[in-house]
């Protein structure tokens, strides 16, 4: 009875210790997910302009738009007439460029927003080559410098987060393993006593493994609740995060936290019990 009472606080400490490291892993995982979503949002907001020759009819422009909308690289598109382009440019410049020059120097165009996978220089060049096959198209342009910087920066951020995730995952496994083994240390005499009265290994390990599953799941739930509070606070401060967060990836992260808590707790507990069963009673002291 005394050993049982002593074990309970240790289990609580183990549960909270495992929950803490799972929570830290969950925070990093959430940052990775949102970094991925932020990258997608930036890339899919980039505009590629298809400029037409001055004498192209409105009908041909609409035909070209219909063709582009069927392509796998186009997320959405819109037609910008010469007049609309002049009005937009005048607003940026702060003066009427048509009145200043005496004519409209701009062209009717189609502004496209591409799918994420096509927003890199190689894919954009292939898209340009495809569109330039049409004799009604004058040019296909996009902000080259922005694409290069975006690609390089997101690649660097992705590498840093991946390395941090790998390091933290390894640390989490070791921390949870050590925490559980320390929790089992207080039960070593109970384990050995059960063995000495003739209980089989499977009979002895079964209740400890069952308890480990419950402890691991409890730790996972506590970590998930902590992560949910952080996510809710972050979204309240930055509402844009609500639009960027991927529900599927977030759900997968939560599921992974629960599974990882149960899996490592169970494996570590089982290893500790077997270890004490193999030890000589004098070595337990």
C-alpha positions, -999 to +999 in steps of 0.1 A: +000+000+000+029+023+009+045+017-025+012+023-043+008+057-026+043+067-034+038+057-070+009+080-076+027+113-073+054+099-095+028+090-122+015+126-120+050+140-124+056+116-153+023+126-170+030+163-167+066+158-178+055+139-209+028+164-216+053+193-215+076+178-240+047+168-263+034+204-260+067+218-271+068+194-300+032+204-309+041+241-309+070+236-333+048+213-355+021+241-356+048+266-366+059+243-394+023+239-406+016+276-406+049+283-423+038+259-450+004+276-453+020+311-453+043+300-481+014+287-501-006+319-495+023+341-507+029+320-537-007+317-548-011+355-544+016+363-570+002+378-602+014+367-637+003+391-664-005+380-700-003+412-722-021+413-756-012+431-787-030+464-792-052+452-821-065+420-804-103+419-802-123+415-770-136+381-783-100+367-787-091+379-752-121+360-738-112+330-758-077+331-744-090+334-709-112+304-714-082+284-726-060+295-696-087+287-671-086+250-682-049+247-676-037+230-644-014+258-634-041+285-632-059+290-599-079+320-611-077+347-637-093+380-646-093+403-676-078+438-672-088+462-700-065+490-712-088+515-695-087+496-662-049+493-664-046+531-670-069+539-641-048+516-618-015+530-630-028+566-625-039+558-590-004+545-582+014+574-599-010+600-585-017+616-619-036+607-651-010+591-674-034+592-704-038+630-701-001+634-694+011+613-725-019+620-747-025+583-753-029+551-733+005+532-734-009+501-716-023+469-730-053+447-723-041+418-702-051+388-682-039+387-646-034+351-634-028+336-600-011+303-602-012+272-581+016+270-555+036+243-573+041+264-604+054+295-586+091+290-593+113+303-621+115+270-640+078+264-640+070+300-648+093+299-678+074+268-691+041+285-685+054+315-705+066+293-734+031+277-735+012+310-736+036+327-760+026+301-786-004+322-792+001+350-818-023+373-799-001+375-768+025+402-767+043+391-735+040+372-702+055+389-672+059+384-634+080+400-606+111+379-611+130+393-581+101+386-558+098+350-570+136+344-565+136+359-530+104+342-520+117+308-531+151+312-514+137+326-481+110+299-478+136+272-486+159+285-458+130+287-433+119+252-442+154+238-437+157+255-403+123+243-391+130+208-404+163+206-385+147+220-353+118+195-356+142+166-360+163+177-330+133+183-308+117+149-318+149+131-307+150+151-275+113+143-269+119+106-273+148+106-248+130+129-223+098+108-223+118+076-220+138+089-191+107+103-174+088+070-176+118+050-165+121+073-134+084+068-127+089+030-129+119+031-105+095+034-075+077+003-086+108-019-089+101-038-057+065-045-066+076-059-099+102-081-083+079-093-056+053-104-082+080-123-100+091-140-068+056-153-060+054-170-094+037-144-117+046-147-153+063-119-173+031-112-193+010-111-162+034-086-145+038-064-175+001-062-186-012-038-159+019-016-162+015-015-200-022-007-196-014+021-171+013+034-196-014+037-223-036+057-200-008+079-188+005+085-224-030+093-236-036+116-206-003+134-214-012+138-250-046+152-242-031+178-218-005+187-244-032+191-271-053+213-248-023+235-242-016+237-279-053+246-285-051+275-260-019+288-277-035+285-312-067+302-300-047+331-285-025+334-316-056+335-339-073+361-317-042+383-321-036+375-358-070+366-374-052+359-407-039+327-391-075+313-392-074+315-430-039+301-433-043+271-410-048+237-427-074+218-407-062+184-421-026+190-412-036+204-378-057+173-371-028+151-382-005+170-358-029+165-329-033+128-337+005+124-339+009+140-305-016+115-289+000+085-307+035+096-298+026+100-261+010+066-259+036+048-280+067+061-262+052+057-228+041+021-234+075+011-249+095+028-222+073+013-194+075-022-209+113-020-212+116-008-176+095-036-162+114-062-182+147-047-170+137-050-134+125-086-139+159-095-152+178-078-123+189-096-092+170-085-061+202-071-045+208-048-075+174-031-069+189-013-039 
